[in-house]
Amino acid sequence: MTKKISIGIKPTGKPTPAADAWVESRSNGNVPELVKRLTIDLPESLHRSIKAQCAMRGTKIADEVRELLLQKYGQS
């Protein structure tokens, strides 16, 4: 028993005009601020509590921590 699988046409490597237009339309002239990663160690019980509460609210832990840090240190 053989199965024939149809594979689409070979990509040409040329960008599509629609994709180029979409990328260009996203640029609003503002340079986005660089993002840095922060790693911290937490007791497992604290992490579990934060994770459970975020799940109940439908938020991400990173968003909650980011908001707390902004409240404490403000926007720069």
C-alpha positions in Angstrom: 0.0 0.0 0.0 1.5 3.3 -1.0 0.3 6.7 -0.1 0.9 9.7 -2.4 1.4 13.0 -0.7 1.1 16.2 -2.6 3.7 18.8 -1.7 3.1 22.4 -2.8 5.2 24.4 -5.2 8.8 25.1 -4.4 9.2 28.5 -2.7 11.0 31.1 -4.9 12.6 33.0 -2.1 11.0 36.2 -3.4 9.1 38.2 -0.7 5.4 38.6 -1.4 4.2 42.2 -1.8 1.3 41.6 0.7 3.8 40.5 3.4 6.1 43.5 2.7 3.1 45.9 3.0 2.0 44.3 6.2 5.5 44.6 7.8 5.9 48.2 6.7 2.4 49.2 8.0 3.4 47.9 11.4 6.3 50.4 11.7 4.9 53.6 13.4 8.3 55.3 13.6 8.7 54.7 17.3 11.7 52.8 18.3 10.6 50.1 20.8 12.4 50.0 24.2 14.9 47.2 24.6 13.7 44.4 26.9 15.8 42.7 29.6 15.2 39.4 31.2 15.1 39.1 35.0 15.5 35.7 36.8 14.7 35.3 40.4 14.5 32.4 42.8 11.3 31.9 44.8 10.2 29.4 47.4 8.0 26.7 45.8 5.1 27.6 48.0 5.2 31.3 47.0 5.4 30.4 43.3 2.5 28.0 43.6 0.4 30.6 45.3 1.2 33.3 42.7 0.6 30.8 39.8 -2.8 29.8 41.3 -4.0 33.3 41.8 -2.9 34.4 38.3 -4.7 31.4 36.8 -7.9 32.4 38.6 -7.6 35.9 37.3 -6.6 34.8 33.8 -3.3 36.7 33.9 0.3 35.8 33.4 2.8 35.8 36.2 5.2 38.0 34.2 2.4 40.6 33.7 1.7 40.6 37.5 5.3 41.0 38.4 5.9 43.7 35.8 2.9 45.6 37.2 4.2 45.3 40.8 7.7 46.5 39.7 6.2 49.5 37.9 4.1 50.4 41.0 7.3 50.3 43.1 9.8 51.9 40.8 7.6 53.8 38.3 8.0 54.3 34.6 11.4 55.5 33.4 
